[in-house]
Structure formats: C-alpha cells, structure tokens
Amino acid sequence: MGILAWTWILVGLSFALYIGIGIWARASSSKEFYVAGGHIHPVMNGMATAADWMSAASFISLAGIVSFTGYDGTVYLMGWTGGYVLLALLLAPYLRKFGKFTVTDFIGDRYYSTTARIVAILAALIVSFTYVAGQMRGVGIVFSRYLELDINNGVYVGMAIVFFYAVLGGMKGITYIQVAQYCVLIFAFMVPAIFISIQMTGNPIPQLGMGSTGHDGVYLLDKLDGLSTQLGFTEYTSGTKSMTDVFAITLALMVGTAGLPHVIVRFFTVPKVKDARISAGWALVFISILYTTVPAVAVFARTNMIETVSNKNYEDLKSDPKTAWIPNWEKTGLLTFTDKNGDGLIQYVNGPANELKIDRDIMVLANPEIAHLPNWVVALVGAGGLAAALSTAAGLLLVIAASISHDLIKKIIKPDISERSELIAARLSAGVAVLIAGYFGIHPPGFVAAVVALAFGLAAASFFPAIVLGIFYKKMNKEGAVSGMIVGLSLMVWYMLKFKFGLFDGGKEAVGALKADWWFGISPEGFGTVAMLVNFTVSIIVQKFTPEPPQEIQDIVDHIRIPSKAGETN
C-alpha cells in the first residue's frame, strides 16, 4: 500500500479519535472551558502539558535546525528543556496556589490594575499569535506532502480541525485530546528513530546509536564531520555562533518558556498545588523522551541526506523508487534543484555554487523516506507531525479566547456577563483566532522553529519579569510592573521587526546585511534576554519612586509563597 493510502488511514483514524474525544469531553461551563474544571489527574495533565509544549517546532523543525546547523542548533534544546525546569520549579506551584484562570488574570489581580490586565492581554495575544503562526505552518507542510495538497489548502484543513475541537471542547476537551496526541506524536517520532538507528549502527537506542560506529567502523559523528567539511560546511560538532549569542538565545528560550501563557494555564487544571508540582515532573519525563532523541534524528537525517544526493545524477535519483522522496518533496516547493553548471549532477555545497535548496522544516518528515523505511512508517510520521502542531495550536487558541472573553470582556468591559454569554464569547473568540492563525500559517514570517523562538522572546520580554516579581517581591507595584512590561515588549517587537523582517531598512532582502548592526552581536531570537533585563530594570526603578502596593496585595503574595500547613503543630 502506498504512502498516500497509509496517510489517509492513519491521519483519518487519529482525527476521528480527536473529534470523538472532543465531543465526549465538551465543555459545559466557563470553568471547564478555561481550566477543565480543575479536576485533571497529574499524570494526564503531565502528558497533555508535554503535547501542548512539544509543538510543530519540537517535532518537525527542531531536528531539522540541528541537522543543518549542528552544534549551533543545540541552543534550542538547551533553552527549551532548561526553561521547562525553570517553570516547573520556580513558577507553576505558586501560580496554581494563586488560583486564577489565566496568566493575565494573575497579573491583573496581583497588580490591582485594569491597565496591567490590558497590557497583559495585549502581550498574550502577540505571543500566542506569533507562536500559532509556526504551528499552522507546520500543519500546511505535513498536508502538502502527505496528502498531496497545496500548503495553503493544508492550512485550511488544519484550521477546520482545530476549530472543531478547540471551540467545542475548550480546555476540558483539549486536555484529553492532547493526551491522545502525545501518544501519537511520541510513537511517530520514536519508531523511525529506532528503525534508522538499527539500520545505521545496529543499536536500537537512538541516543546511543548517534555516538556509535556505523557498519563501516567509523564513528557516526566523525563521519558527519568529514562529510560536512568536504562540502565546505563547518564541522557538524563545531559552532559558528558567538558565545554571547548562544547564551542570549538559550536564556531567552528558558525564561520565555517560563512565561508562555498556554503552558502556564495547564497548571490551573489540576486539583491541588501539590498536583501542579507532580504534573510538572511527569511532563518533564514525557518531554525528555523526544528531546533526548532529537540530536540522534538530526545526525541520522543529515548523514543519509548527504550520502544520497551529493554529486549524484539528478535524473537517476528522480527515476529511482528508492529516492522518490526527492520528486515528492519537489512538488511541495520545499526542495528545489537548479543545475547551475549543466552537468546533471547535484552539487550540494556551501556557497554560491550550491544547486540543492532544502527547507530545514522537511528533514524529520523526509527522514523515513530517505532511509527507505516502510510506507506505513512514513505516513506515521505525518500523523505525528499533525498531532504536534494541532495540539499546541489548540492550546494557544484557547489562551487567545480566554484573553478576550474572560480577561477583557468579563473582567473589564462587562463584569456582569452571564455564564452562558461568557462561554459563547469564548467560543466566538476562538473561532476568530482560528481565522487569524490560518492567515499567519499561509504567510509565515520564517521557518517554524525561528518563528516559535520569536514567540519565546516576546514572552521573556513581557511576562517573565512581571510573574517572577509578582511572586517573589511583594513590594512590586502596578506602576513598576506595567512600565516594565510595556518597555520590554515594545523593545522586543521593535528589534524583531527591524532585524528579522527589515521593516525599517528595506524589507527581508536587507536582513542579512543588518547582522552587522545587531546589538551586542545578539540575534533577534536571543534578544528576548536583553528585553527581559530591561523589563526587570525599568520595573524596579519605577517601583522605587512610586507608592507601595496595598497591604492586602502584599499579604496575598506572602500567602502564595507559604507552603500548605506551614507552621502547624501536630
């Protein structure tokens, strides 16, 4: 049976499962819509959190960026995993004890200010829409290859699916769907990794296979270093980024993770503060399965790809069933060959003589085809990619819906809105958000991992200082927090528009030349670190010259930091 038939079967079955769960677990109240009623078991919440957090960037794009950039790409691994530890230990339990529906709810109440709530809503919308653009792009890529649809049409199909179960089920439905999606995506990621590890090294454990010798007796990483240098690339295991930029990107991703509203809201869905800690631990276990496998998948894909195409006859590869992945991905426009010297051979090299252009987002998806794995494995990866993209997209859309219906309408515009009307507003907001997300998926600002990295930078620049100071510094007042958020977010947005999109300097064509002007040599993906530090600085300076927060607010801060039953005697 062909790849297309297998894809229809596996994707169809997984979608039927998601829709069925969405109908079974549909939300009937605003609390179920926002936080699943607060009754999710910690292990299930850990699995749902892992699916929510491991987006298309993790499943589709992360191994691709590590595959193409080698050592430099590992900053994403370090930043995202380190950030989750930071979130689990430093913030999640305290936010759960505060007991609000959303991050913006926490900021609005902690800083006793409508202005703070509005700024937080704006930040949540900017972060979420930037993040969701990457997810919808991932959906389009999967559909364009495996269901032989145009990328734009693939995005439309993804919009329809997300609209159905996000709008109907709310957080309650999404949580149970994300448990199923985690099972699908982790199985889809691990099966080909194990297959290829055995195929290339004889070791069934990918993490160990990456550091093993191949069947030719050469260590796999040494072999890849040699192939890379022969083609004019830097050694795979050597970095080209400055340590300043590496540090900045890693820290921005870490603190951005700890400030992501769609991840933080997951810790409001468990019954107790203790459960928030337990579910965070389980989520880290579930996440680590994929993240420790990513470097191995990147090495396998890069090695196989170079050996398959470099200096090979293009027409022979197109006509050979074993290399059918080349014409298959050419149809999507994500792989192109230009015979610059007219010899019919593929010159895959670093520099202007390069004749093969490969979108780094396709590497994980194309990897099973490059390795000649069975068609059902190829289709399984497509189903896993969709699960990863759709799970995170749904979580983000829920944040957007809650920001509008709960934080804006109920808390500011119409406090006396009925339960039923609020639920309708939430569903309408989610519907509109799906349409906007689809637009960004069709017109993405970059490849998936880079777009998502920008979202983390925005979260770092806006939410992280306000949350940390709100929990650990009881004298932080509304004037300081609002000023810091506005300055930090504005600075990050300006830097991103200038150096990522060239908005003020001639458009995207000028972006490469602008690298020389990066502040401190820090890329847009890492600038969230600078913006975050500016946010902290502005917040503390303004706080020093403005009134202290009311005593009842300081008492609340003391309360959320005191462990349950502290001070009690037996």
Protein Blocks (a to p, Z undefined) as FASTA:
>chain_A
ZZklmmmmmmmmmmmmmmmmmmmmpcfbfklmmnnnopacfklmmmmmmmmmmcfklmmm
mmmmmmmnommmmmmmmmmmmmmmmmmmmmmmmmmmnopabfklmmmmmnopaklmmmmm
mmmmmmmmmmmmmmmmmmmmmmmmmnopafklmmmmmmmmmmmmmmmnmmmlmmmmmmmm
mmmmmmmmmmmmmmmmmmmnopablklmmmmccfkopafklmmmmmmmmnopacfkbcfb
dfklmmmmmmmmmmmmmmmmklmmmmmmpfblklmmmmmmmmmmmmmmmmmmmmmmmmmm
mmmmmmmmgopafklmmmpmklmmmmmmmmnopaccddfkonopacddedjklcbdcdfk
lmmmmmmmmnopafklmmmmmmmmmmmmmmmmmmmmmmmmmmmmmmmmmmmmmmmbcfkl
mmmmmmmmmmmmmmmmmmmmmmccbdfklmmmmmmmmmmmmmmmmmmmmmmmmkbcfklm
mmmmmmmmmmmmmmmmmmmnommnopjmlmmmmmmmpghhiafklmmmmmmmmmmmmmmm
mmmmcccddfklmmmmmmmmpcghihiaZZ
